[in-house]
C-alpha cells in the first residue's frame, strides 16, 4: 500500500516537527523535493 | 479580492508562510515516483503534498480565507509542470482526518479555477481508512489514465 507508506511518513514527520525537530534532520530518510 | 500569503523558501526542503494571525505553516513535497513501477504513466512525477502547522494557534486560522487561497496558489505553481501529479493523504495521527478532508475539499471547491482536477479516494489498509486525494492538471495529456490508475491503486490497497 502506497497510501499506507505515505500516511506513515506524513505522521512521522509531523510528530518530529511537533517535538521541535527540523525537517533537515530527516533529509536523508525521506525524498524531499522542491517542485515550485 | 484576497491575496495568497507570500510563500517563503526557508530551507532546501520546504516552504512556509505566516498568517495574519501569526500561524506558521510548513509546506513540503515528498517524491514517491519510485513506488509506481506498475503505473508507467505515473512513474516519474508523483509527489505527496504536505502542510503542517509549526507554530501559533490554529484557532486563529479557522476563518482565514487566505490560507486556502495560498494552498490553491501553491498547486497552480506546482502544475506549471503539466505532468506533475500530487497526492494528498489526510494526517490521522490525532484522528482528525475527516476534518482535514473537509477543509481540503472546501478550499478546492471555492478557489480552484477548474484547471486542477481533484479525485478523492479511500484506501482501506488493515481495516484502517486512509482518506486521500489525487490532483492532476486538466491539460495533462495522460489525465484520464492517471485517474484510472489512482482508482485502481485505491482498490488494490488492501491486497496482500
N, CA and C atoms of all chains as a GROMACS GRO file, in nm:
protein
  588
    1UNK      N    1   0.081  -0.121   0.000
    1UNK     CA    2   0.000   0.000   0.000
    1UNK      C    3   0.085   0.126   0.000
    2UNK      N    4   0.079   0.195  -0.110
    2UNK     CA    5   0.149   0.322  -0.121
    2UNK      C    6   0.088   0.423  -0.024
    3UNK      N    7  -0.043   0.417  -0.011
    3UNK     CA    8  -0.109   0.514   0.077
    3UNK      C    9  -0.067   0.495   0.223
    4UNK      N   10  -0.050   0.369   0.262
    4UNK     CA   11  -0.007   0.343   0.399
    4UNK      C   12   0.132   0.403   0.422
    5UNK      N   13   0.218   0.384   0.324
    5UNK     CA   14   0.353   0.439   0.333
    5UNK      C   15   0.350   0.592   0.342
    6UNK      N   16   0.267   0.653   0.257
    6UNK     CA   17   0.257   0.800   0.259
    6UNK      C   18   0.206   0.849   0.394
    7UNK      N   19   0.106   0.779   0.447
    7UNK     CA   20   0.048   0.821   0.575
    7UNK      C   21   0.148   0.804   0.689
    8UNK      N   22   0.219   0.693   0.690
    8UNK     CA   23   0.318   0.670   0.796
    8UNK      C   24   0.428   0.776   0.790
    9UNK      N   25   0.473   0.807   0.669
    9UNK     CA   26   0.577   0.910   0.655
    9UNK      C   27   0.526   1.045   0.706
   10UNK      N   28   0.405   1.078   0.663
   10UNK     CA   29   0.347   1.208   0.699
   10UNK      C   30   0.332   1.220   0.851
   11UNK      N   31   0.279   1.115   0.914
   11UNK     CA   32   0.259   1.120   1.058
   11UNK      C   33   0.393   1.127   1.133
   12UNK      N   34   0.492   1.053   1.084
   12UNK     CA   35   0.623   1.053   1.150
   12UNK      C   36   0.688   1.191   1.139
   13UNK      N   37   0.678   1.252   1.022
   13UNK     CA   38   0.738   1.384   1.003
   13UNK      C   39   0.666   1.488   1.088
   14UNK      N   40   0.532   1.479   1.090
   14UNK     CA   41   0.453   1.574   1.169
   14UNK      C   42   0.489   1.564   1.318
   15UNK      N   43   0.502   1.442   1.367
   15UNK     CA   44   0.537   1.424   1.508
   15UNK      C   45   0.676   1.480   1.537
   16UNK      N   46   0.766   1.462   1.443
   16UNK     CA   47   0.902   1.516   1.459
   16UNK      C   48   0.897   1.669   1.470
   17UNK      N   49   0.815   1.732   1.384
   17UNK     CA   50   0.803   1.878   1.388
   17UNK      C   51   0.737   1.925   1.517
   18UNK      N   52   0.636   1.850   1.562
   18UNK     CA   53   0.565   1.889   1.685
   18UNK      C   54   0.657   1.884   1.807
   19UNK      N   55   0.758   1.799   1.800
   19UNK     CA   56   0.853   1.789   1.911
   19UNK      C   57   0.964   1.894   1.900
   20UNK      N   58   0.951   1.982   1.802
   20UNK     CA   59   1.051   2.087   1.786
   20UNK      C   60   1.163   2.050   1.691
   21UNK      N   61   1.152   1.934   1.626
   21UNK     CA   62   1.254   1.893   1.531
   21UNK      C   63   1.246   1.972   1.402
   22UNK      N   64   1.348   1.961   1.322
   22UNK     CA   65   1.354   2.030   1.193
   22UNK      C   66   1.348   1.928   1.079
   23UNK      N   67   1.294   1.973   0.966
   23UNK     CA   68   1.287   1.884   0.850
   23UNK      C   69   1.426   1.839   0.807
   24UNK      N   70   1.523   1.927   0.821
   24UNK     CA   71   1.658   1.892   0.773
   24UNK      C   72   1.716   1.772   0.849
   25UNK      N   73   1.662   1.747   0.971
   25UNK     CA   74   1.707   1.628   1.046
   25UNK      C   75   1.671   1.500   0.970
   26UNK      N   76   1.569   1.510   0.884
   26UNK     CA   77   1.513   1.391   0.818
   26UNK      C   78   1.549   1.383   0.671
   27UNK      N   79   1.636   1.470   0.625
   27UNK     CA   80   1.652   1.483   0.480
   27UNK      C   81   1.712   1.358   0.414
   28UNK      N   82   1.779   1.274   0.491
   28UNK     CA   83   1.832   1.151   0.433
   28UNK      C   84   1.737   1.033   0.450
   29UNK      N   85   1.626   1.057   0.518
   29UNK     CA   86   1.530   0.948   0.543
   29UNK      C   87   1.413   0.951   0.446
   30UNK      N   88   1.381   1.070   0.394
   30UNK     CA   89   1.268   1.085   0.302
   30UNK      C   90   1.314   1.161   0.178
   31UNK      N   91   1.238   1.144   0.070
   31UNK     CA   92   1.276   1.208  -0.057
   31UNK      C   93   1.209   1.345  -0.070
   32UNK      N   94   1.261   1.442  -0.001
   32UNK     CA   95   1.208   1.578  -0.012
   32UNK      C   96   1.242   1.635  -0.150
   33UNK      N   97   1.146   1.705  -0.208
   33UNK     CA   98   1.170   1.773  -0.335
   33UNK      C   99   1.108   1.912  -0.327
   34UNK      N  100   1.158   2.001  -0.411
   34UNK     CA  101   1.103   2.136  -0.417
   34UNK      C  102   1.057   2.163  -0.560
   35UNK      N  103   0.934   2.127  -0.589
   35UNK     CA  104   0.887   2.140  -0.728
   35UNK      C  105   0.830   2.276  -0.762
   36UNK      N  106   0.844   2.374  -0.674
   36UNK     CA  107   0.787   2.505  -0.703
   36UNK      C  108   0.897   2.605  -0.732
   37UNK      N  109  -1.051   4.172  -0.326
   37UNK     CA  110  -1.006   4.036  -0.353
   37UNK      C  111  -0.888   4.002  -0.264
   38UNK      N  112  -0.895   3.888  -0.200
   38UNK     CA  113  -0.789   3.846  -0.109
   38UNK      C  114  -0.672   3.786  -0.186
   39UNK      N  115  -0.551   3.812  -0.137
   39UNK     CA  116  -0.431   3.758  -0.199
   39UNK      C  117  -0.377   3.641  -0.118
   40UNK      N  118  -0.305   3.551  -0.184
   40UNK     CA  119  -0.239   3.445  -0.108
   40UNK      C  120  -0.128   3.503  -0.022
   41UNK      N  121  -0.095   3.433   0.086
   41UNK     CA  122   0.020   3.474   0.167
   41UNK      C  123   0.148   3.450   0.086
   42UNK      N  124   0.249   3.536   0.104
   42UNK     CA  125   0.376   3.512   0.035
   42UNK      C  126   0.439   3.382   0.082
   43UNK      N  127   0.486   3.304  -0.013
   43UNK     CA  128   0.550   3.177   0.018
   43UNK      C  129   0.700   3.200   0.031
   44UNK      N  130   0.756   3.154   0.142
   44UNK     CA  131   0.899   3.174   0.166
   44UNK      C  132   0.971   3.040   0.156
   45UNK      N  133   1.092   3.044   0.100
   45UNK     CA  134   1.176   2.924   0.098
   45UNK      C  135   1.267   2.931   0.219
   46UNK      N  136   1.233   2.856   0.322
   46UNK     CA  137   1.306   2.867   0.447
   46UNK      C  138   1.430   2.781   0.451
   47UNK      N  139   1.428   2.673   0.376
   47UNK     CA  140   1.544   2.584   0.372
   47UNK      C  141   1.541   2.509   0.240
   48UNK      N  142   1.629   2.412   0.226
   48UNK     CA  143   1.639   2.340   0.099
   48UNK      C  144   1.529   2.236   0.081
   49UNK      N  145   1.443   2.219   0.183
   49UNK     CA  146   1.346   2.110   0.178
   49UNK      C  147   1.202   2.155   0.172
   50UNK      N  148   1.173   2.279   0.215
   50UNK     CA  149   1.033   2.314   0.233
   50UNK      C  150   1.006   2.462   0.207
   51UNK      N  151   0.878   2.494   0.212
   51UNK     CA  152   0.831   2.632   0.200
   51UNK      C  153   0.753   2.665   0.327
   52UNK      N  154   0.736   2.792   0.354
   52UNK     CA  155   0.649   2.826   0.466
   52UNK      C  156   0.578   2.958   0.439
   53UNK      N  157   0.466   2.978   0.508
   53UNK     CA  158   0.401   3.108   0.508
   53UNK      C  159   0.347   3.135   0.647
   54UNK      N  160   0.334   3.264   0.679
   54UNK     CA  161   0.288   3.306   0.811
   54UNK      C  162   0.159   3.384   0.792
   55UNK      N  163   0.056   3.347   0.866
   55UNK     CA  164  -0.074   3.413   0.850
   55UNK      C  165  -0.079   3.544   0.929
   56UNK      N  166  -0.181   3.623   0.901
   56UNK     CA  167  -0.201   3.747   0.977
   56UNK      C  168  -0.220   3.718   1.125
   57UNK      N  169  -0.271   3.600   1.157
   57UNK     CA  170  -0.292   3.562   1.296
   57UNK      C  171  -0.168   3.503   1.363
   58UNK      N  172  -0.057   3.501   1.289
   58UNK     CA  173   0.068   3.455   1.348
   58UNK      C  174   0.090   3.305   1.344
   59UNK      N  175   0.012   3.234   1.262
   59UNK     CA  176   0.030   3.090   1.250
   59UNK      C  177   0.129   3.062   1.136
   60UNK      N  178   0.228   2.980   1.165
   60UNK     CA  179   0.328   2.944   1.064
   60UNK      C  180   0.299   2.806   1.009
   61UNK      N  181   0.286   2.799   0.877
   61UNK     CA  182   0.262   2.671   0.809
   61UNK      C  183   0.385   2.630   0.731
   62UNK      N  184   0.418   2.502   0.739
   62UNK     CA  185   0.521   2.442   0.656
   62UNK      C  186   0.454   2.367   0.542
   63UNK      N  187   0.506   2.381   0.423
   63UNK     CA  188   0.459   2.301   0.310
   63UNK      C  189   0.579   2.227   0.253
   64UNK      N  190   0.564   2.096   0.236
   64UNK     CA  191   0.672   2.021   0.174
   64UNK      C  192   0.616   1.910   0.086
   65UNK      N  193   0.696   1.870  -0.010
   65UNK     CA  194   0.659   1.764  -0.103
   65UNK      C  195   0.757   1.648  -0.089
   66UNK      N  196   0.705   1.527  -0.097
   66UNK     CA  197   0.790   1.408  -0.097
   66UNK      C  198   0.772   1.335  -0.230
   67UNK      N  199   0.881   1.286  -0.284
   67UNK     CA  200   0.879   1.217  -0.413
   67UNK      C  201   0.852   1.068  -0.391
   68UNK      N  202   0.741   1.020  -0.448
   68UNK     CA  203   0.707   0.877  -0.437
   68UNK      C  204   0.708   0.810  -0.574
   69UNK      N  205   0.770   0.873  -0.670
   69UNK     CA  206   0.770   0.818  -0.806
   69UNK      C  207   0.824   0.675  -0.809
   70UNK      N  208   0.922   0.649  -0.722
   70UNK     CA  209   0.989   0.518  -0.723
   70UNK      C  210   0.894   0.405  -0.684
   71UNK      N  211   0.779   0.437  -0.627
   71UNK     CA  212   0.687   0.333  -0.582
   71UNK      C  213   0.582   0.297  -0.687
   72UNK      N  214   0.587   0.364  -0.802
   72UNK     CA  215   0.482   0.345  -0.902
   72UNK      C  216   0.531   0.268  -1.024
   73UNK      N  217   0.613   0.169  -1.002
   73UNK     CA  218   0.670   0.092  -1.112
   73UNK      C  219   0.562   0.027  -1.198
   74UNK      N  220   0.449  -0.007  -1.138
   74UNK     CA  221   0.342  -0.074  -1.213
   74UNK      C  222   0.255   0.022  -1.292
   75UNK      N  223   0.279   0.151  -1.276
   75UNK     CA  224   0.196   0.251  -1.342
   75UNK      C  225   0.287   0.347  -1.419
   76UNK      N  226   0.331   0.305  -1.538
   76UNK     CA  227   0.430   0.384  -1.613
   76UNK      C  228   0.388   0.529  -1.638
   77UNK      N  229   0.257   0.554  -1.653
   77UNK     CA  230   0.214   0.691  -1.681
   77UNK      C  231   0.228   0.780  -1.557
   78UNK      N  232   0.246   0.717  -1.442
   78UNK     CA  233   0.262   0.792  -1.318
   78UNK      C  234   0.408   0.798  -1.273
   79UNK      N  235   0.491   0.716  -1.334
   79UNK     CA  236   0.616   0.677  -1.270
   79UNK      C  237   0.716   0.787  -1.240
   80UNK      N  238   0.710   0.899  -1.310
   80UNK     CA  239   0.818   0.997  -1.292
   80UNK      C  240   0.781   1.122  -1.216
   81UNK      N  241   0.655   1.141  -1.185
   81UNK     CA  242   0.615   1.272  -1.134
   81UNK      C  243   0.513   1.266  -1.021
   82UNK      N  244   0.525   1.171  -0.931
   82UNK     CA  245   0.427   1.160  -0.823
   82UNK      C  246   0.485   1.214  -0.693
   83UNK      N  247   0.418   1.315  -0.640
   83UNK     CA  248   0.465   1.379  -0.517
   83UNK      C  249   0.351   1.386  -0.417
   84UNK      N  250   0.383   1.363  -0.291
   84UNK     CA  251   0.281   1.386  -0.188
   84UNK      C  252   0.292   1.531  -0.143
   85UNK      N  253   0.176   1.591  -0.120
   85UNK     CA  254   0.169   1.729  -0.071
   85UNK      C  255   0.140   1.725   0.078
   86UNK      N  256   0.216   1.802   0.154
   86UNK     CA  257   0.201   1.801   0.299
   86UNK      C  258   0.200   1.943   0.353
   87UNK      N  259   0.110   1.969   0.446
   87UNK     CA  260   0.105   2.101   0.509
   87UNK      C  261   0.088   2.080   0.659
   88UNK      N  262   0.174   2.144   0.736
   88UNK     CA  263   0.172   2.129   0.881
   88UNK      C  264   0.181   2.265   0.948
   89UNK      N  265   0.111   2.279   1.060
   89UNK     CA  266   0.127   2.397   1.145
   89UNK      C  267   0.250   2.374   1.232
   90UNK      N  268   0.344   2.468   1.228
   90UNK     CA  269   0.463   2.450   1.311
   90UNK      C  270   0.466   2.544   1.431
   91UNK      N  271   0.386   2.652   1.426
   91UNK     CA  272   0.376   2.738   1.544
   91UNK      C  273   0.251   2.824   1.533
   92UNK      N  274   0.205   2.871   1.648
   92UNK     CA  275   0.085   2.954   1.651
   92UNK      C  276  -0.040   2.874   1.681
   93UNK      N  277  -0.147   2.946   1.709
   93UNK     CA  278  -0.273   2.882   1.745
   93UNK      C  279  -0.360   2.859   1.622
   94UNK      N  280  -0.394   2.734   1.598
   94UNK     CA  281  -0.475   2.701   1.480
   94UNK      C  282  -0.613   2.766   1.489
   95UNK      N  283  -0.659   2.794   1.611
   95UNK     CA  284  -0.791   2.855   1.628
   95UNK      C  285  -0.803   2.987   1.551
   96UNK      N  286  -0.692   3.060   1.542
   96UNK     CA  287  -0.696   3.188   1.472
   96UNK      C  288  -0.702   3.169   1.321
   97UNK      N  289  -0.679   3.045   1.275
   97UNK     CA  290  -0.673   3.020   1.131
   97UNK      C  291  -0.805   2.967   1.075
   98UNK      N  292  -0.898   2.935   1.162
   98UNK     CA  293  -1.020   2.866   1.116
   98UNK      C  294  -1.098   2.946   1.013
   99UNK      N  295  -1.102   3.078   1.029
   99UNK     CA  296  -1.183   3.159   0.938
   99UNK      C  297  -1.096   3.239   0.841
  100UNK      N  298  -0.968   3.203   0.832
  100UNK     CA  299  -0.875   3.278   0.748
  100UNK      C  300  -0.880   3.224   0.605
  101UNK      N  301  -0.949   3.297   0.519
  101UNK     CA  302  -0.966   3.250   0.381
  101UNK      C  303  -0.835   3.249   0.302
  102UNK      N  304  -0.740   3.332   0.345
  102UNK     CA  305  -0.615   3.342   0.268
  102UNK      C  306  -0.534   3.213   0.274
  103UNK      N  307  -0.558   3.129   0.374
  103UNK     CA  308  -0.485   3.002   0.384
  103UNK      C  309  -0.523   2.912   0.266
  104UNK      N  310  -0.652   2.897   0.243
  104UNK     CA  311  -0.698   2.816   0.131
  104UNK      C  312  -0.653   2.873  -0.003
  105UNK      N  313  -0.659   3.005  -0.015
  105UNK     CA  314  -0.614   3.070  -0.138
  105UNK      C  315  -0.465   3.042  -0.161
  106UNK      N  316  -0.388   3.044  -0.052
  106UNK     CA  317  -0.244   3.017  -0.062
  106UNK      C  318  -0.218   2.874  -0.106
  107UNK      N  319  -0.291   2.780  -0.048
  107UNK     CA  320  -0.270   2.638  -0.083
  107UNK      C  321  -0.304   2.614  -0.230
  108UNK      N  322  -0.414   2.669  -0.276
  108UNK     CA  323  -0.450   2.650  -0.417
  108UNK      C  324  -0.347   2.718  -0.508
  109UNK      N  325  -0.295   2.832  -0.463
  109UNK     CA  326  -0.191   2.900  -0.542
  109UNK      C  327  -0.064   2.815  -0.551
  110UNK      N  328  -0.032   2.746  -0.441
  110UNK     CA  329   0.083   2.655  -0.442
  110UNK      C  330   0.063   2.549  -0.550
  111UNK      N  331  -0.058   2.496  -0.558
  111UNK     CA  332  -0.084   2.392  -0.659
  111UNK      C  333  -0.079   2.449  -0.801
  112UNK      N  334  -0.124   2.571  -0.818
  112UNK     CA  335  -0.116   2.631  -0.952
  112UNK      C  336   0.030   2.641  -0.995
  113UNK      N  337   0.117   2.676  -0.902
  113UNK     CA  338   0.260   2.683  -0.933
  113UNK      C  339   0.315   2.543  -0.959
  114UNK      N  340   0.275   2.449  -0.875
  114UNK     CA  341   0.318   2.309  -0.889
  114UNK      C  342   0.282   2.256  -1.028
  115UNK      N  343   0.165   2.293  -1.077
  115UNK     CA  344   0.117   2.239  -1.205
  115UNK      C  345   0.162   2.320  -1.326
  116UNK      N  346   0.254   2.414  -1.305
  116UNK     CA  347   0.318   2.474  -1.421
  116UNK      C  348   0.394   2.366  -1.497
  117UNK      N  349   0.436   2.263  -1.422
  117UNK     CA  350   0.489   2.142  -1.485
  117UNK      C  351   0.369   2.050  -1.505
  118UNK      N  352   0.313   2.051  -1.625
  118UNK     CA  353   0.183   1.988  -1.651
  118UNK      C  354   0.177   1.840  -1.614
  119UNK      N  355   0.292   1.773  -1.619
  119UNK     CA  356   0.290   1.628  -1.596
  119UNK      C  357   0.303   1.592  -1.448
  120UNK      N  358   0.318   1.692  -1.363
  120UNK     CA  359   0.324   1.664  -1.219
  120UNK      C  360   0.191   1.606  -1.170
  121UNK      N  361   0.201   1.519  -1.072
  121UNK     CA  362   0.084   1.459  -1.008
  121UNK      C  363   0.104   1.471  -0.857
  122UNK      N  364   0.001   1.518  -0.787
  122UNK     CA  365   0.012   1.531  -0.641
  122UNK      C  366  -0.089   1.439  -0.574
  123UNK      N  367  -0.047   1.385  -0.461
  123UNK     CA  368  -0.138   1.305  -0.377
  123UNK      C  369  -0.138   1.367  -0.238
  124UNK      N  370  -0.258   1.389  -0.187
  124UNK     CA  371  -0.273   1.442  -0.052
  124UNK      C  372  -0.335   1.334   0.035
  125UNK      N  373  -0.266   1.298   0.142
  125UNK     CA  374  -0.317   1.199   0.236
  125UNK      C  375  -0.347   1.271   0.367
  126UNK      N  376  -0.467   1.248   0.420
  126UNK     CA  377  -0.507   1.320   0.541
  126UNK      C  378  -0.440   1.261   0.664
  127UNK      N  379  -0.366   1.345   0.735
  127UNK     CA  380  -0.300   1.307   0.859
  127UNK      C  381  -0.403   1.252   0.958
  128UNK      N  382  -0.376   1.134   1.012
  128UNK     CA  383  -0.472   1.071   1.103
  128UNK      C  384  -0.416   1.051   1.243
  129UNK      N  385  -0.299   1.109   1.269
  129UNK     CA  386  -0.233   1.083   1.398
  129UNK      C  387  -0.315   1.132   1.516
  130UNK      N  388  -0.401   1.232   1.492
  130UNK     CA  389  -0.486   1.283   1.601
  130UNK      C  390  -0.634   1.252   1.576
  131UNK      N  391  -0.659   1.162   1.479
  131UNK     CA  392  -0.795   1.120   1.444
  131UNK      C  393  -0.883   1.235   1.393
  132UNK      N  394  -0.820   1.337   1.336
  132UNK     CA  395  -0.896   1.449   1.280
  132UNK      C  396  -0.888   1.449   1.127
  133UNK      N  397  -0.869   1.330   1.069
  133UNK     CA  398  -0.850   1.322   0.925
  133UNK      C  399  -0.974   1.367   0.846
  134UNK      N  400  -1.093   1.342   0.903
  134UNK     CA  401  -1.215   1.382   0.831
  134UNK      C  402  -1.228   1.534   0.825
  135UNK      N  403  -1.190   1.601   0.935
  135UNK     CA  404  -1.194   1.747   0.937
  135UNK      C  405  -1.096   1.804   0.835
  136UNK      N  406  -0.980   1.739   0.822
  136UNK     CA  407  -0.880   1.785   0.724
  136UNK      C  408  -0.932   1.766   0.582
  137UNK      N  409  -0.997   1.654   0.560
  137UNK     CA  410  -1.052   1.629   0.426
  137UNK      C  411  -1.157   1.735   0.390
  138UNK      N  412  -1.244   1.765   0.486
  138UNK     CA  413  -1.349   1.865   0.460
  138UNK      C  414  -1.288   2.000   0.426
  139UNK      N  415  -1.183   2.037   0.499
  139UNK     CA  416  -1.118   2.166   0.474
  139UNK      C  417  -1.053   2.168   0.337
  140UNK      N  418  -0.982   2.060   0.304
  140UNK     CA  419  -0.915   2.049   0.175
  140UNK      C  420  -1.019   2.054   0.062
  141UNK      N  421  -1.128   1.980   0.080
  141UNK     CA  422  -1.237   1.981  -0.020
  141UNK      C  423  -1.292   2.122  -0.038
  142UNK      N  424  -1.312   2.190   0.075
  142UNK     CA  425  -1.369   2.325   0.069
  142UNK      C  426  -1.276   2.420  -0.006
  143UNK      N  427  -1.147   2.414   0.023
  143UNK     CA  428  -1.052   2.502  -0.045
  143UNK      C  429  -1.061   2.486  -0.196
  144UNK      N  430  -1.069   2.361  -0.240
  144UNK     CA  431  -1.070   2.339  -0.385
  144UNK      C  432  -1.206   2.372  -0.446
  145UNK      N  433  -1.310   2.350  -0.372
  145UNK     CA  434  -1.444   2.386  -0.421
  145UNK      C  435  -1.452   2.537  -0.440
  146UNK      N  436  -1.391   2.612  -0.348
  146UNK     CA  437  -1.407   2.757  -0.350
  146UNK      C  438  -1.305   2.829  -0.439
  147UNK      N  439  -1.180   2.780  -0.442
  147UNK     CA  440  -1.074   2.860  -0.504
  147UNK      C  441  -1.016   2.801  -0.632
  148UNK      N  442  -1.046   2.676  -0.664
  148UNK     CA  443  -0.993   2.617  -0.786
  148UNK      C  444  -1.062   2.680  -0.906
  149UNK      N  445  -0.983   2.720  -1.004
  149UNK     CA  446  -1.042   2.783  -1.123
  149UNK      C  447  -1.083   2.680  -1.229
  150UNK      N  448  -1.076   2.554  -1.193
  150UNK     CA  449  -1.116   2.449  -1.287
  150UNK      C  450  -0.999   2.384  -1.358
  151UNK      N  451  -0.879   2.440  -1.341
  151UNK     CA  452  -0.763   2.385  -1.410
  151UNK      C  453  -0.710   2.259  -1.341
  152UNK      N  454  -0.743   2.244  -1.214
  152UNK     CA  455  -0.693   2.129  -1.138
  152UNK      C  456  -0.808   2.032  -1.112
  153UNK      N  457  -0.787   1.907  -1.147
  153UNK     CA  458  -0.887   1.803  -1.119
  153UNK      C  459  -0.848   1.734  -0.988
  154UNK      N  460  -0.945   1.725  -0.898
  154UNK     CA  461  -0.922   1.656  -0.770
  154UNK      C  462  -1.010   1.533  -0.766
  155UNK      N  463  -0.946   1.418  -0.751
  155UNK     CA  464  -1.018   1.291  -0.744
  155UNK      C  465  -0.996   1.233  -0.604
  156UNK      N  466  -1.105   1.211  -0.531
  156UNK     CA  467  -1.093   1.162  -0.394
  156UNK      C  468  -1.095   1.009  -0.388
  157UNK      N  469  -1.023   0.955  -0.291
  157UNK     CA  470  -1.021   0.811  -0.274
  157UNK      C  471  -1.015   0.774  -0.127
  158UNK      N  472  -1.054   0.650  -0.099
  158UNK     CA  473  -1.039   0.594   0.036
  158UNK      C  474  -0.970   0.459   0.020
  159UNK      N  475  -0.850   0.449   0.074
  159UNK     CA  476  -0.779   0.322   0.072
  159UNK      C  477  -0.799   0.253   0.206
  160UNK      N  478  -0.846   0.130   0.202
  160UNK     CA  479  -0.866   0.057   0.327
  160UNK      C  480  -0.750  -0.040   0.344
  161UNK      N  481  -0.668  -0.011   0.443
  161UNK     CA  482  -0.547  -0.090   0.467
  161UNK      C  483  -0.551  -0.142   0.610
  162UNK      N  484  -0.554  -0.273   0.624
  162UNK     CA  485  -0.557  -0.334   0.757
  162UNK      C  486  -0.668  -0.274   0.842
  163UNK      N  487  -0.787  -0.264   0.780
  163UNK     CA  488  -0.908  -0.213   0.845
  163UNK      C  489  -0.902  -0.064   0.880
  164UNK      N  490  -0.802   0.006   0.829
  164UNK     CA  491  -0.792   0.150   0.853
  164UNK      C  492  -0.824   0.223   0.724
  165UNK      N  493  -0.913   0.323   0.732
  165UNK     CA  494  -0.946   0.404   0.616
  165UNK      C  495  -0.844   0.516   0.602
  166UNK      N  496  -0.780   0.523   0.486
  166UNK     CA  497  -0.685   0.631   0.459
  166UNK      C  498  -0.748   0.722   0.354
  167UNK      N  499  -0.787   0.842   0.398
  167UNK     CA  500  -0.851   0.938   0.308
  167UNK      C  501  -0.744   1.005   0.223
  168UNK      N  502  -0.764   1.007   0.093
  168UNK     CA  503  -0.662   1.062   0.005
  168UNK      C  504  -0.724   1.130  -0.115
  169UNK      N  505  -0.647   1.217  -0.176
  169UNK     CA  506  -0.692   1.287  -0.297
  169UNK      C  507  -0.580   1.291  -0.398
  170UNK      N  508  -0.617   1.272  -0.523
  170UNK     CA  509  -0.525   1.288  -0.634
  170UNK      C  510  -0.550   1.424  -0.697
  171UNK      N  511  -0.443   1.496  -0.730
  171UNK     CA  512  -0.458   1.622  -0.801
  171UNK      C  513  -0.377   1.616  -0.929
  172UNK      N  514  -0.444   1.647  -1.038
  172UNK     CA  515  -0.380   1.639  -1.169
  172UNK      C  516  -0.429   1.756  -1.253
  173UNK      N  517  -0.341   1.809  -1.338
  173UNK     CA  518  -0.382   1.922  -1.420
  173UNK      C  519  -0.469   1.875  -1.536
  174UNK      N  520  -0.572   1.952  -1.564
  174UNK     CA  521  -0.667   1.916  -1.670
  174UNK      C  522  -0.597   1.901  -1.804
  175UNK      N  523  -0.487   1.973  -1.824
  175UNK     CA  524  -0.415   1.967  -1.952
  175UNK      C  525  -0.311   1.856  -1.958
  176UNK      N  526  -0.299   1.780  -1.851
  176UNK     CA  527  -0.206   1.667  -1.854
  176UNK      C  528  -0.253   1.568  -1.961
  177UNK      N  529  -0.167   1.537  -2.059
  177UNK     CA  530  -0.211   1.451  -2.169
  177UNK      C  531  -0.253   1.311  -2.123
  178UNK      N  532  -0.209   1.270  -2.005
  178UNK     CA  533  -0.246   1.137  -1.955
  178UNK      C  534  -0.347   1.145  -1.840
  179UNK      N  535  -0.419   1.256  -1.837
  179UNK     CA  536  -0.509   1.283  -1.725
  179UNK      C  537  -0.602   1.166  -1.693
  180UNK      N  538  -0.672   1.114  -1.792
  180UNK     CA  539  -0.770   1.008  -1.766
  180UNK      C  540  -0.703   0.878  -1.724
  181UNK      N  541  -0.588   0.847  -1.785
  181UNK     CA  542  -0.515   0.726  -1.747
  181UNK      C  543  -0.466   0.734  -1.602
  182UNK      N  544  -0.423   0.854  -1.564
  182UNK     CA  545  -0.374   0.874  -1.427
  182UNK      C  546  -0.488   0.856  -1.326
  183UNK      N  547  -0.604   0.912  -1.358
  183UNK     CA  548  -0.719   0.897  -1.268
  183UNK      C  549  -0.758   0.749  -1.257
  184UNK      N  550  -0.755   0.679  -1.369
  184UNK     CA  551  -0.787   0.536  -1.367
  184UNK      C  552  -0.687   0.460  -1.278
  185UNK      N  553  -0.558   0.492  -1.294
  185UNK     CA  554  -0.455   0.425  -1.215
  185UNK      C  555  -0.475   0.454  -1.066
  186UNK      N  556  -0.513   0.577  -1.036
  186UNK     CA  557  -0.536   0.616  -0.896
  186UNK      C  558  -0.652   0.536  -0.836
  187UNK      N  559  -0.759   0.521  -0.912
  187UNK     CA  560  -0.872   0.442  -0.862
  187UNK      C  561  -0.832   0.296  -0.842
  188UNK      N  562  -0.753   0.246  -0.936
  188UNK     CA  563  -0.705   0.108  -0.925
  188UNK      C  564  -0.619   0.091  -0.801
  189UNK      N  565  -0.538   0.191  -0.776
  189UNK     CA  566  -0.448   0.187  -0.660
  189UNK      C  567  -0.526   0.184  -0.530
  190UNK      N  568  -0.632   0.264  -0.522
  190UNK     CA  569  -0.716   0.262  -0.402
  190UNK      C  570  -0.784   0.127  -0.386
  191UNK      N  571  -0.830   0.072  -0.497
  191UNK     CA  572  -0.900  -0.056  -0.491
  191UNK      C  573  -0.806  -0.168  -0.447
  192UNK      N  574  -0.678  -0.157  -0.485
  192UNK     CA  575  -0.580  -0.262  -0.454
  192UNK      C  576  -0.512  -0.242  -0.319
  193UNK      N  577  -0.547  -0.135  -0.250
  193UNK     CA  578  -0.470  -0.101  -0.129
  193UNK      C  579  -0.470  -0.212  -0.026
  194UNK      N  580  -0.575  -0.291  -0.024
  194UNK     CA  581  -0.581  -0.396   0.076
  194UNK      C  582  -0.523  -0.529   0.032
  195UNK      N  583  -0.473  -0.534  -0.094
  195UNK     CA  584  -0.417  -0.661  -0.143
  195UNK      C  585  -0.297  -0.703  -0.060
  196UNK      N  586  -0.277  -0.831  -0.050
  196UNK     CA  587  -0.160  -0.883   0.022
  196UNK      C  588  -0.052  -0.919  -0.078
   0.00000   0.00000   0.00000
